[in-house]
Protein backbone atom coordinates (compact mmCIF):
# COMPACT_ATOMS: atom_id res chain seq x y z
CA UNK A 1 0.00 0.00 0.00
CA UNK A 2 2.99 2.28 0.53
CA UNK A 3 3.91 2.31 -3.21
CA UNK A 4 0.56 3.75 -4.45
CA UNK A 5 0.74 6.33 -1.67
CA UNK A 6 4.18 7.39 -2.88
CA UNK A 7 2.86 7.71 -6.43
CA UNK A 8 0.01 9.92 -5.25
CA UNK A 9 2.41 12.09 -3.27
CA UNK A 10 4.75 12.36 -6.26
CA UNK A 11 1.88 13.30 -8.56
CA UNK A 12 0.69 15.99 -6.17
CA UNK A 13 4.22 17.36 -5.92
CA UNK A 14 4.61 17.54 -9.72
CA UNK A 15 1.21 19.23 -10.06
CA UNK A 16 2.16 21.83 -7.44
CA UNK A 17 5.46 22.56 -9.17
CA UNK A 18 3.73 22.89 -12.52
CA UNK A 19 1.23 25.34 -11.05
CA UNK A 20 4.07 27.51 -9.75
CA UNK A 21 6.57 27.23 -12.60
CA UNK A 22 4.53 27.03 -15.79
CA UNK A 23 3.46 30.73 -15.71
CA UNK A 24 7.14 31.65 -15.76
CA UNK A 25 7.52 29.98 -19.16
CA UNK A 26 4.20 31.03 -20.69
CA UNK A 27 4.74 33.12 -23.86
CA UNK A 28 2.01 35.64 -23.00
CA UNK A 29 0.30 36.88 -19.86
CA UNK A 30 -2.94 38.72 -20.62
CA UNK A 31 -4.46 41.32 -18.31
CA UNK A 32 -7.39 43.49 -19.44
CA UNK A 33 -6.45 43.12 -23.11
CA UNK A 34 -2.74 43.61 -22.39
CA UNK A 35 -0.27 40.88 -23.31
CA UNK A 36 3.29 40.63 -21.98
CA UNK A 37 5.80 39.10 -24.38
CA UNK A 38 9.21 39.25 -22.76
CA UNK A 39 9.92 42.94 -22.12
CA UNK A 40 7.29 44.06 -24.63
CA UNK A 41 3.79 45.20 -23.64
CA UNK A 42 1.23 44.48 -26.35
CA UNK A 43 -1.49 47.10 -25.94
CA UNK A 44 -5.22 46.45 -26.39
CA UNK A 45 -5.98 46.63 -30.09
CA UNK A 46 -7.70 49.78 -31.42
CA UNK A 47 -11.48 49.64 -31.58
CA UNK A 48 -14.51 51.93 -31.59
CA UNK A 49 -14.86 52.95 -27.96
CA UNK A 50 -16.50 56.40 -27.98
CA UNK A 51 -20.00 57.62 -28.80
CA UNK A 52 -19.12 61.22 -29.70
CA UNK A 53 -19.25 62.44 -33.29
CA UNK A 54 -16.32 64.25 -34.86
CA UNK A 55 -18.34 67.49 -34.71
CA UNK A 56 -18.88 67.11 -30.96
CA UNK A 57 -15.22 66.31 -30.31
CA UNK A 58 -14.06 69.39 -32.22
CA UNK A 59 -16.54 71.53 -30.27
CA UNK A 60 -15.36 70.11 -26.92
CA UNK A 61 -11.62 70.23 -27.62
CA UNK A 62 -9.89 72.51 -25.13
CA UNK A 63 -6.48 72.71 -23.48
CA UNK A 64 -6.70 71.26 -19.97
CA UNK A 65 -4.11 71.92 -17.26
CA UNK A 66 -5.70 70.62 -14.04
CA UNK A 67 -6.13 66.94 -13.30
CA UNK A 68 -7.88 64.73 -10.81
CA UNK A 69 -5.60 62.46 -8.83
CA UNK A 70 -6.69 59.46 -10.85
CA UNK A 71 -4.94 57.14 -13.29
CA UNK A 72 -5.97 56.72 -16.88
CA UNK A 73 -6.80 53.25 -18.17
CA UNK A 74 -4.41 51.30 -20.39
CA UNK A 75 -7.15 51.05 -23.04
CA UNK A 76 -7.33 54.87 -23.13
CA UNK A 77 -3.56 55.14 -23.47
CA UNK A 78 -3.70 52.55 -26.24
CA UNK A 79 -6.19 54.60 -28.26
CA UNK A 80 -4.24 57.84 -27.84
CA UNK A 81 -1.00 56.20 -28.97
CA UNK A 82 -2.77 54.66 -31.95
CA UNK A 83 -3.96 58.16 -32.87
CA UNK A 84 -0.36 59.41 -32.90
CA UNK A 85 1.37 56.95 -35.22
CA UNK A 86 -0.74 53.79 -35.28
CA UNK A 87 -1.37 51.79 -38.44
CA UNK A 88 -4.70 52.17 -40.23
CA UNK A 89 -4.12 49.96 -43.29
CA UNK A 90 -1.61 48.06 -45.38
CA UNK A 91 -1.27 50.05 -48.59
CA UNK A 92 0.94 47.59 -50.47
CA UNK A 93 4.61 47.51 -51.44
CA UNK A 94 5.67 47.30 -47.80
CA UNK A 95 3.92 50.55 -46.91
CA UNK A 96 1.68 50.81 -43.86
CA UNK A 97 -0.46 53.95 -43.77
CA UNK A 98 -0.63 55.58 -40.34
CA UNK A 99 -3.20 57.65 -38.43
CA UNK A 100 -1.68 61.03 -39.39
CA UNK A 101 -0.56 62.19 -42.85
CA UNK A 102 3.15 62.39 -43.61
CA UNK A 103 4.99 64.01 -46.51
CA UNK A 104 6.04 61.24 -48.86
CA UNK A 105 5.21 58.71 -46.11
CA UNK A 106 8.59 59.48 -44.55
CA UNK A 107 7.11 59.34 -41.02
CA UNK A 108 9.81 61.21 -39.08
CA UNK A 109 8.15 61.10 -35.65
CA UNK A 110 8.99 58.86 -32.68
CA UNK A 111 6.72 58.60 -29.63
CA UNK A 112 7.72 58.22 -25.97
CA UNK A 113 5.44 57.93 -22.95
CA UNK A 114 6.38 59.10 -19.45
CA UNK A 115 4.23 57.11 -17.00
CA UNK A 116 3.98 58.17 -13.37
CA UNK A 117 3.61 55.97 -10.31
CA UNK A 118 0.12 54.41 -10.44
CA UNK A 119 -0.51 56.51 -13.53
CA UNK A 120 -1.92 53.85 -15.87
CA UNK A 121 -4.39 51.27 -14.61
CA UNK A 122 -4.14 47.72 -15.99
CA UNK A 123 -7.04 45.77 -14.52
CA UNK A 124 -6.49 45.70 -10.77
CA UNK A 125 -2.82 46.68 -11.16
CA UNK A 126 -0.79 49.50 -12.68
CA UNK A 127 1.76 49.91 -15.43
CA UNK A 128 5.25 50.17 -14.01
CA UNK A 129 6.37 53.80 -13.67
CA UNK A 130 8.97 54.77 -16.22
CA UNK A 131 9.59 55.90 -19.79
CA UNK A 132 8.27 53.76 -22.65
CA UNK A 133 8.75 53.89 -26.41
CA UNK A 134 5.82 53.21 -28.71
CA UNK A 135 6.21 50.60 -31.48
CA UNK A 136 3.68 51.52 -34.16
CA UNK A 137 4.12 48.26 -36.10
CA UNK A 138 3.18 46.05 -33.16
CA UNK A 139 1.08 48.60 -31.26
CA UNK A 140 3.17 47.94 -28.18
CA UNK A 141 5.39 49.59 -25.58
CA UNK A 142 8.92 48.83 -24.45
CA UNK A 143 10.32 50.15 -21.18
CA UNK A 144 13.44 52.25 -21.83
CA UNK A 145 13.90 53.76 -18.34
CA UNK A 146 12.49 52.70 -14.98
CA UNK A 147 11.15 55.03 -12.32
CA UNK A 148 8.79 57.99 -12.13
CA UNK A 149 10.38 60.75 -14.27
CA UNK A 150 7.61 63.34 -13.92
CA UNK A 151 9.48 65.68 -11.57
CA UNK A 152 12.52 65.64 -13.87
CA UNK A 153 10.28 66.34 -16.85
CA UNK A 154 8.57 69.14 -14.91
CA UNK A 155 11.94 70.80 -14.32
CA UNK A 156 12.89 70.40 -17.97
CA UNK A 157 9.52 71.92 -18.97
CA UNK A 158 10.18 75.15 -17.02
CA UNK A 159 8.27 73.86 -13.98
CA UNK A 160 4.85 73.82 -15.59
CA UNK A 161 2.81 72.08 -12.93
CA UNK A 162 0.49 70.32 -15.35
CA UNK A 163 3.49 68.25 -16.50
CA UNK A 164 4.32 67.15 -12.96
CA UNK A 165 0.71 66.46 -11.97
CA UNK A 166 -0.52 64.53 -15.03
CA UNK A 167 -0.35 60.72 -14.72
CA UNK A 168 1.06 60.44 -18.25
CA UNK A 169 2.94 62.67 -20.67
CA UNK A 170 3.41 61.84 -24.36
CA UNK A 171 6.69 63.10 -25.83
CA UNK A 172 6.91 63.54 -29.60
CA UNK A 173 10.38 63.53 -31.16
CA UNK A 174 11.44 63.93 -34.78
CA UNK A 175 14.18 62.41 -36.90
CA UNK A 176 14.42 65.26 -39.40
CA UNK A 177 16.73 63.37 -41.76
CA UNK A 178 13.98 60.95 -42.77
CA UNK A 179 12.13 63.83 -44.43
CA UNK A 180 14.91 66.26 -45.32
CA UNK A 181 16.76 63.38 -46.99
CA UNK A 182 14.02 63.41 -49.63
CA UNK A 183 12.88 67.05 -49.65
CA UNK A 184 15.95 68.97 -48.50
CA UNK A 185 15.41 71.99 -46.25
CA UNK A 186 11.75 72.07 -47.25
CA UNK A 187 11.43 68.84 -45.32
CA UNK A 188 11.84 70.73 -42.03
CA UNK A 189 8.53 72.45 -42.74
CA UNK A 190 6.91 69.13 -43.58
CA UNK A 191 8.06 67.64 -40.26
CA UNK A 192 6.43 70.51 -38.36
CA UNK A 193 3.23 70.12 -40.37
CA UNK A 194 3.08 66.45 -39.44
CA UNK A 195 3.72 67.31 -35.81
CA UNK A 196 0.63 69.53 -35.88
CA UNK A 197 -1.47 66.76 -37.41
CA UNK A 198 -0.44 64.34 -34.67
CA UNK A 199 -0.95 66.94 -31.95
CA UNK A 200 -4.52 67.55 -33.03
CA UNK A 201 -5.13 63.79 -33.13
CA UNK A 202 -4.00 63.58 -29.51
CA UNK A 203 -6.32 66.43 -28.54
CA UNK A 204 -9.32 64.92 -30.29
CA UNK A 205 -8.81 61.36 -29.08
CA UNK A 206 -8.22 62.49 -25.49
CA UNK A 207 -11.39 64.59 -25.67
CA UNK A 208 -13.43 61.71 -27.10
CA UNK A 209 -12.22 59.47 -24.25
CA UNK A 210 -13.25 61.98 -21.56
CA UNK A 211 -9.63 62.92 -20.86
CA UNK A 212 -7.75 66.19 -21.20
CA UNK A 213 -4.42 67.32 -22.60
CA UNK A 214 -2.44 70.45 -23.42
CA UNK A 215 0.24 71.04 -26.05
CA UNK A 216 3.57 72.17 -24.59
CA UNK A 217 6.55 73.50 -26.50
CA UNK A 218 8.35 75.27 -23.64
CA UNK A 219 11.14 73.01 -22.48
CA UNK A 220 14.89 72.44 -22.66
CA UNK A 221 15.44 70.10 -25.59
CA UNK A 222 18.59 68.41 -24.29
CA UNK A 223 17.06 67.72 -20.88
CA UNK A 224 13.90 66.16 -22.33
CA UNK A 225 15.97 64.02 -24.70
CA UNK A 226 18.03 62.76 -21.75
CA UNK A 227 14.97 62.05 -19.60
CA UNK A 228 13.27 59.89 -22.24
CA UNK A 229 16.55 58.31 -23.43
CA UNK A 230 15.95 59.53 -26.99
CA UNK A 231 18.39 58.48 -29.69
CA UNK A 232 20.93 61.12 -30.74
CA UNK A 233 19.07 61.89 -33.97
CA UNK A 234 15.65 62.17 -32.25
CA UNK A 235 14.77 65.79 -31.45
CA UNK A 236 12.05 66.44 -28.81
CA UNK A 237 9.45 68.85 -30.19
CA UNK A 238 6.18 68.48 -28.28
CA UNK A 239 4.91 67.38 -24.86
CA UNK A 240 1.31 66.34 -24.18
CA UNK A 241 0.39 65.73 -20.52
CA UNK A 242 -2.73 63.57 -20.37
CA UNK A 243 -5.09 63.01 -17.45
CA UNK A 244 -8.63 63.05 -16.11
CA UNK A 245 -9.77 66.71 -16.10
CA UNK A 246 -10.49 68.31 -12.75
CA UNK A 247 -13.31 70.26 -14.42
CA UNK A 248 -14.46 68.73 -17.72
CA UNK A 249 -15.20 71.27 -20.44
CA UNK A 250 -18.84 71.64 -21.41
CA UNK A 251 -20.17 73.13 -24.66
CA UNK A 252 -23.23 72.77 -26.89
CA UNK A 253 -24.03 73.67 -30.46
CA UNK A 254 -26.91 75.77 -29.13
CA UNK A 255 -24.40 77.94 -27.27
CA UNK A 256 -22.25 78.12 -30.38
CA UNK A 257 -25.23 79.18 -32.48
CA UNK A 258 -25.98 81.98 -30.03
CA UNK A 259 -22.38 83.13 -30.14
CA UNK A 260 -22.37 83.35 -33.93
CA UNK A 261 -25.71 85.17 -33.93
CA UNK A 262 -24.30 87.81 -31.57
CA UNK A 263 -21.18 88.22 -33.71
CA UNK A 264 -23.23 88.52 -36.91
CA UNK A 265 -25.40 91.08 -35.19
CA UNK A 266 -22.41 93.28 -34.42
CA UNK A 267 -22.10 92.38 -30.73
CA UNK A 268 -18.65 91.27 -29.63
CA UNK A 269 -19.33 90.40 -26.01
CA UNK A 270 -17.46 90.27 -23.81
CA UNK A 271 -16.13 93.74 -24.61
CA UNK A 272 -12.43 94.41 -24.83
CA UNK A 273 -11.00 95.43 -21.41
CA UNK A 274 -10.00 99.07 -21.00
CA UNK A 275 -6.84 98.05 -19.14
CA UNK A 276 -4.24 95.62 -20.53
CA UNK A 277 -5.18 92.10 -19.46
CA UNK A 278 -2.77 89.91 -17.56
CA UNK A 279 -1.23 87.51 -20.03
CA UNK A 280 -2.57 83.97 -19.64
CA UNK A 281 -0.96 80.72 -20.82
CA UNK A 282 -1.80 80.03 -24.45
CA UNK A 283 -2.71 76.68 -25.92
CA UNK A 284 0.89 76.28 -27.06
CA UNK A 285 3.83 77.54 -25.05
CA UNK A 286 7.08 78.04 -26.89
CA UNK A 287 10.35 78.02 -25.05
CA UNK A 288 14.15 77.93 -25.32
CA UNK A 289 15.55 76.01 -28.26
CA UNK A 290 12.13 74.96 -29.49
CA UNK A 291 12.30 76.56 -32.96
CA UNK A 292 15.75 75.30 -33.87
CA UNK A 293 15.46 72.67 -36.57
CA UNK A 294 19.05 71.92 -37.48
N, C-alpha and C positions, 0 to 999 in steps of 0.2 A: 504493500500500500504506500510505502514511502516514495517509490519511483514516480507514480502518477502525481503525487503531491509536489515533487520536485519539478516536474514538467509544468504544472500549473503555476508554481512560483516563478519559474523561468519565463513563461509566457507573459505573466503579469509584469515582470521586470522589463522585458523587451517592449511591451506596449507602452509602459510609462516613459521609457527612454525615447521611443518614437514620438510620443506626444510632446516631449520637451524639445527634441532636436530637429524634427522635421521642419518646423517653421523657419529654422535658421537657414535651410537649404532651399526653401521655396523660391521660385523665380520672381513672384510678385506677391505683394501684400496690399490688398485693396481696403481703403477706408473712405467712405463717402464719395465714391467715384475717383479716388486718388489711388494710383498704383506705384509702388516703390520697386524700381528695378536697379539694384546696386545703389549707386549714389544719385540716381536720376529719379525725379518725381514726375510721373506722368499725370498731368492735370486732367480734370473732368473735360470730356470733349465738348466743343461748342454746341449749343442748342438754343432754341427759342425759349427764352425764360421770362420775358417781360411782356406786359400788356399795353404799353404806351405806343402811340403812333409816332412816326418821325416828326410830325408837326408839333405834337405835345412835348417831345423831348427838346426840340429846338426852343420852344417857348420857355421851358423850365430851366434850361441851361444857365448856370450862374456860378461865378467863382465863389467857393466856400473856403473859409479859413478857420472855422471853429468846429471841433469834433466832440462827439460823445466818447466817453472812455469805454468803448466797445470794440471788439475785433470785427473785421470783415470776414466773410465766409470764403473758403477756398474756391467755391464755384463762382463767386463774384470776381475774385482775382483772375480766375481762368478766363472769364469772358472779357475782362478789360485787356488782358494781355493778348488775347486773340484779336481784339480790335486794333492793337498797335501794329503787329506784323504777322498775324496768323494767316494761314493758307485758306483761300476760298475756292480754288479749283486747280486742277491740273490742266494747263493750257497746251500741252504737247511740247515736243523737242526739249524735254528736261526742264521746262519752265513751269513754276508754280506761282500762280497769281496770288497776291496777298491782299489784305483788307484795306490798304491805303495805296493810292497810285504812286508810281515811281518813274522818274524820267528814264526811258530806255530799259526799264526793269532792272536797274542797277542796284537798287535796294541798299543804300549806304548805312542804314540805321541798325544799331544794336541796342538791346533792351536789358536793363538791370532792374532788380527789385530789392529795395531795402525793407526788410521785414523786422518789426519790433517784437519785443518779448510779448507773447500772447496776442500777437497782432493779427494772425490769420487762423481762423478756426477750421479744424479738420475733424468733423464728427465731434466726439467728446474730447478731442485733444487739440493741439496747436502746432502749426508749422514752426520748426526750429528757428529762433531768431538768427538773422544773418543777412548776407547779401547773396542774391541768386541771379543767375543769367538765364534769360529766356531762349529756348531753342524752338524756333518757329516751325521747323520741319517735323518735329515730334510733339509739338505742343507740350513742352515739359520744362522743368526747372532743374538747374544744377547749382548746388551750394558752392560759392567761390570764397566766402569768408564767413566764419562763425562769429556769433555775438551780436548784440543789439548796437547798431551803428548810428542810431538816430541822433544822439547828442553830437557826435562828430559831424554828421551831415548838417545839423542845425548850425554849428559854428561855421562850417564851410559856406552855408547859405546866408551869411550875414545875420545870424541869430533870428531868423524869422520863425516865430514860435509854432506856426502851423506845420513846419517841417518836423520839429521835435515832437509835437503832440499827435500827429497822424500815425495810425498803426502801420501804414505802408507808404512808401514813396517809390514811384517809378522814375527811373533815370534813363533818359534817351541820349545815346551817344552816336556820333557819326564817323564813319570812315570815308573821308572826302574823296580819297583816291579812286574809290569804286566808280564814282560819277565823273570826277574831273578827268579820269583816265580816258573817258570817251568824249566828253564835251569840253575839255579844257577849263579855263577859268569860269566859263558860263555855268559849269557844273556846280560851282559853289552856290549859285542862286537856286539851282534845282534841288540841292540838298535841303536848303532852308524852306523851300516850298513844301517838300515832302514832310519835313518836320511839322509844319503847320497842319497838314492833312492829318497826321497821326495825333497831334495834340487835340484837334477837334474830335477825333474818334474817341479819345479817352474821356473828354468832357461828356460827350453824348452817351457813351455806354455807362459811365458812372452815374449820370443822371437817370437813365432808364432803370438802373438797378437800385435806385433809392439812396445812392451814395453821393459824395461830394468830392470835388477836386479843385485845384487852382494851379495855373501855369506859372512857373517860377523860372526866371532867367538870371536872377541876381545871386551869383555865387562865384567862388574862386575855382576856376577850372581845374587846376592842378590838384587841389585838395579833394574835389569830388572824384576825380579820376583815381586818386590813391585810395579813397574810401571804398569804392566799388571794385577795386582791382581791375580797372579797365586796361585793355591792351594799349601799347604805346601809340598805335595809330587810331585809337578810338577817342574822339573828342567829346566830352560832355557838353550838351547844349540846352537841355530842358529837364526840369524836375516837376513831378506831379504828385504831391501828397494826396493820398486817398483815404477817406474815412467815412464814418456815419455822421451826417451833419447834426450839429447841436440844435439848429433851427432850420428845418427843411424849407426850401424856397417854395412859395405858392404863387401861382399865376393862372389866369383863365383867359380864354379868347374873348370873353365878354369885356373884361378889363382892357384888353388890348384894343378892342373895337372902340371903346370909349376914349382911349388915349388918342387914337388916330382921328376920331371925330373932333376932339378939342383942337388938335394941331391943324386940321383942315379948316377949322372955324377961326383960326387966327390966335387961339389961346395957347400960350406956351407955359402953362403951369407945371411945376412951380416956377415963379419968376426968378430971374437972375439975382443973386445977392448983391446988395450995394457995397458990401465990404468984401475984400478978397477972401475966398474960402480957404480953410486949412486943407492942404493937399492930402488926399487919401490914397491908400495903395491902389494901383490900377490892377487890371486883370493880368497884366504881364509886367514883371519887374525886371529891368535890365541892369546888370551890374558889371563889375570889373572883368575885363577880358572876354566878355560874352560875345562881342561882335567880331572878334578876330577869327579869320577863317583860313589862314595859312595857305 
